[in-house]
């Protein structure tokens, strides 16, 4: 289900943790494969422009927005 997901946006991450969604967020992030080697800017632009899903190297772009950074959210951000 998440094999075509390239972008993750977590808005109000601290509130998500406070509301008990930490396990759910971690499951989603774990389901989206990310190679150990990060892509170059050109690789990201090429992937976005072509949106090819048959490539074996898929990269995720993650954006996290939060007013505060509790330890649980910091651990999620490190993923």
BAROTI-623048 format. One line per field, with one value per atom (N, C-alpha, C): x, y negated, z negated; atom name; residue number from 1. Coordinates in nm, 3 decimals, m for minus. Atoms other than C-alpha are relative to their C-alpha. Layout:
<rs>
X: X/...
Y: Y/...
Z: Z/...
atom: CA/...
seq: NUM/...
</rs>
This chain:
<rs>
X: 0.082/0.000/0.087/m0.084/0.284/0.114/m0.113/0.514/0.003/0.001/0.412/0.005/m0.004/0.446/0.141/m0.130/0.731/0.011/0.001/0.630/m0.077/0.068/0.538/0.004/0.008/0.418/m0.067/0.055/0.367/m0.018/0.030/0.195/m0.053/0.038/0.146/0.041/m0.051/0.363/m0.011/0.010/0.363/m0.141/0.139/m0.017/m0.034/0.025/m0.018/0.050/m0.055/0.202/m0.089/0.086/m0.012/m0.134/0.129/m0.325/0.013/m0.018/m0.171/0.027/m0.024/m0.077/0.145/m0.141/0.294/0.021/m0.016/0.263/m0.047/0.052/0.055/0.098/m0.096/0.304/0.123/m0.116/0.591/m0.028/0.036/0.407/0.001/0.003/0.352/0.142/m0.138/0.715/0.079/m0.069/0.838/m0.044/0.052/0.618/0.053/m0.053/0.779/0.151/m0.142/1.117/0.083/m0.095/1.407/0.138/m0.136/1.755/0.090/m0.094/2.046/0.070/m0.066/2.209/m0.106/0.094/2.027/0.022/m0.012/1.958/0.066/m0.049/2.129/m0.121/0.111/1.916/m0.051/0.042/1.915/m0.084/0.078/1.790/m0.141/0.132/1.507/m0.084/0.074/1.409/m0.044/0.035/1.418/m0.114/0.105/1.206/m0.133/0.123/0.952/m0.057/0.050/0.931/m0.053/0.045/0.895/m0.100/0.086/0.716/m0.001/m0.013/0.845/0.003/0.004/0.760/0.070/m0.065/0.939/0.148/m0.139/1.281/0.020/m0.027/1.443/0.044/m0.041/1.571/m0.107/0.105/1.285/0.040/m0.038/1.340/m0.122/0.111/1.109/0.046/m0.020/1.089/m0.094/0.081/0.969/0.010/0.005/0.858/m0.073/0.057/0.784/m0.017/0.030/0.616/m0.055/0.044/0.574/0.041/m0.033/0.562/0.103/m0.095/0.757/0.059/m0.068/0.990/0.018/m0.016/0.916/0.088/m0.094/1.150/m0.060/0.063/0.901/m0.001/0.002/0.871/0.142/m0.141/1.249/0.043/m0.032/1.282/m0.065/0.066/1.029/0.075/m0.072/1.218/0.131/m0.126/1.539/m0.019/0.028/1.371/0.004
Y: 0.118/0.000/m0.126/0.118/m0.242/0.002/m0.010/m0.133/m0.112/0.114/m0.438/m0.133/0.122/m0.688/m0.056/0.065/m0.934/m0.115/0.116/m1.212/0.030/m0.011/m1.214/m0.137/0.128/m1.529/0.024/m0.010/m1.526/m0.141/0.133/m1.842/0.014/m0.006/m1.908/0.135/m0.128/m1.607/0.018/m0.011/m1.685/0.036/m0.032/m1.674/0.144/m0.139/m1.344/0.096/m0.083/m1.195/m0.009/0.020/m1.346/0.073/m0.066/m1.196/0.151/m0.145/m0.848/0.062/m0.051/m0.814/0.039/m0.029/m0.742/0.136/m0.134/m0.370/0.002/0.005/m0.442/m0.071/0.074/m0.698/0.087/m0.087/m0.455/0.113/m0.108/m0.177/m0.051/0.058/m0.405/m0.026/0.030/m0.522/0.127/m0.127/m0.163/0.068/m0.063/m0.058/m0.064/0.071/m0.312/0.022/m0.035/m0.175/m0.120/0.106/m0.416/0.062/m0.054/m0.311/m0.072/0.060/m0.377/m0.120/0.111/m0.601/m0.099/0.104/m0.927/m0.037/0.037/m1.051/m0.136/0.134/m1.341/m0.085/0.088/m1.644/0.032/m0.033/m1.545/0.127/m0.124/m1.194/m0.026/0.032/m1.338/m0.072/0.075/m1.584/0.091/m0.093/m1.309/0.092/m0.088/m1.080/m0.073/0.077/m1.354/m0.029/0.038/m1.460/0.121/m0.119/m1.106/0.084/m0.078/m0.951/0.147/m0.141/m0.611/0.082/m0.084/m0.344/0.133/m0.128/m0.056/m0.002/0.009/m0.182/0.072/m0.069/0.025/m0.097/0.099/m0.290/m0.106/0.097/m0.483/m0.078/0.086/m0.776/m0.071/0.069/m0.937/m0.139/0.134/m1.307/m0.018/0.014/m1.375/m0.142/0.131/m1.705/0.013/m0.008/m1.742/m0.141/0.131/m2.044/0.021/m0.017/m2.077/m0.122/0.114/m2.353/0.038/m0.048/m2.142/0.131/m0.122/m1.843/0.094/m0.097/m1.584/0.116/m0.108/m1.284/0.098/m0.096/m1.053/m0.056/0.062/m1.299/m0.013/0.006/m1.343/0.135/m0.133/m0.966/0.025/m0.014/m0.973/m0.082/0.086/m1.262/0.063/m0.066/m1.057/0.109/m0.103/m0.791/m0.061
Z: 0.000/0.000/0.000/0.009/m0.079/0.100/m0.093/0.206/0.102/m0.092/0.410/m0.074/0.081/0.126/0.000/m0.004/0.168/m0.099/0.088/m0.071/m0.126/0.128/m0.439/m0.064/0.069/m0.612/m0.134/0.135/m0.987/m0.053/0.051/m1.102/m0.143/0.142/m1.473/m0.059/0.048/m1.554/m0.149/0.145/m1.925/m0.043/0.034/m1.935/0.040/m0.041/m1.744/m0.107/0.106/m2.015/m0.124/0.117/m2.294/0.014/m0.024/m2.133/0.013/m0.001/m2.129/0.135/m0.135/m1.762/0.027/m0.020/m1.817/0.068/m0.059/m1.738/0.146/m0.137/m1.427/0.094/m0.082/m1.297/0.028/m0.018/m1.353/0.098/m0.095/m1.166/0.143/m0.135/m0.868/0.049/m0.041/m0.862/0.026/m0.021/m0.894/0.130/m0.121/m0.600/0.128/m0.116/m0.368/0.002/m0.006/m0.265/0.038/m0.029/m0.267/0.002/m0.004/m0.150/m0.100/0.093/m0.383/0.061/m0.070/m0.121/0.046/m0.042/m0.069/0.145/m0.141/0.284/0.017/m0.034/0.453/0.037/m0.037/0.533/0.140/m0.137/0.900/0.003/0.005/0.817/m0.053/0.055/0.609/0.104/m0.102/0.883/0.114/m0.106/1.145/m0.043/0.050/0.930/m0.009/0.012/0.861/0.138/m0.132/1.225/0.077/m0.075/1.360/m0.078/0.089/1.059/0.039/m0.036/1.173/m0.128/0.120/0.918/0.023/m0.026/1.090/m0.039/0.041/0.977/m0.132/0.125/0.704/m0.109/0.099/0.533/m0.014/0.028/0.383/m0.124/0.110/0.153/m0.053/0.064/m0.094/m0.040/0.050/m0.161/m0.118/0.121/m0.514/m0.051/0.061/m0.660/m0.132/0.134/m1.030/m0.053/0.058/m1.183/m0.139/0.138/m1.556/m0.080/0.086/m1.816/m0.105/0.100/m2.064/0.050/m0.043/m2.039/m0.120/0.108/m2.309/0.048/m0.033/m2.323/0.100/m0.093/m2.148/0.142/m0.132/m1.857/0.056/m0.044/m1.844/0.056/m0.049/m1.802/0.136/m0.130/m1.517/0.104/m0.094/m1.354/0.045/m0.036/m1.360/0.103/m0.101/m1.146/0.138
atom: N/CA/C/N/CA/C/N/CA/C/N/CA/C/N/CA/C/N/CA/C/N/CA/C/N/CA/C/N/CA/C/N/CA/C/N/CA/C/N/CA/C/N/CA/C/N/CA/C/N/CA/C/N/CA/C/N/CA/C/N/CA/C/N/CA/C/N/CA/C/N/CA/C/N/CA/C/N/CA/C/N/CA/C/N/CA/C/N/CA/C/N/CA/C/N/CA/C/N/CA/C/N/CA/C/N/CA/C/N/CA/C/N/CA/C/N/CA/C/N/CA/C/N/CA/C/N/CA/C/N/CA/C/N/CA/C/N/CA/C/N/CA/C/N/CA/C/N/CA/C/N/CA/C/N/CA/C/N/CA/C/N/CA/C/N/CA/C/N/CA/C/N/CA/C/N/CA/C/N/CA/C/N/CA/C/N/CA/C/N/CA/C/N/CA/C/N/CA/C/N/CA/C/N/CA/C/N/CA/C/N/CA/C/N/CA/C/N/CA/C/N/CA/C/N/CA/C/N/CA/C/N/CA/C/N/CA/C/N/CA/C/N/CA/C/N/CA/C/N/CA/C/N/CA/C/N/CA/C/N/CA/C/N/CA/C/N/CA/C/N/CA/C/N/CA/C
seq: 1/1/1/2/2/2/3/3/3/4/4/4/5/5/5/6/6/6/7/7/7/8/8/8/9/9/9/10/10/10/11/11/11/12/12/12/13/13/13/14/14/14/15/15/15/16/16/16/17/17/17/18/18/18/19/19/19/20/20/20/21/21/21/22/22/22/23/23/23/24/24/24/25/25/25/26/26/26/27/27/27/28/28/28/29/29/29/30/30/30/31/31/31/32/32/32/33/33/33/34/34/34/35/35/35/36/36/36/37/37/37/38/38/38/39/39/39/40/40/40/41/41/41/42/42/42/43/43/43/44/44/44/45/45/45/46/46/46/47/47/47/48/48/48/49/49/49/50/50/50/51/51/51/52/52/52/53/53/53/54/54/54/55/55/55/56/56/56/57/57/57/58/58/58/59/59/59/60/60/60/61/61/61/62/62/62/63/63/63/64/64/64/65/65/65/66/66/66/67/67/67/68/68/68/69/69/69/70/70/70/71/71/71/72/72/72/73/73/73/74/74/74/75/75/75/76/76/76/77/77/77/78/78/78/79/79/79
</rs>
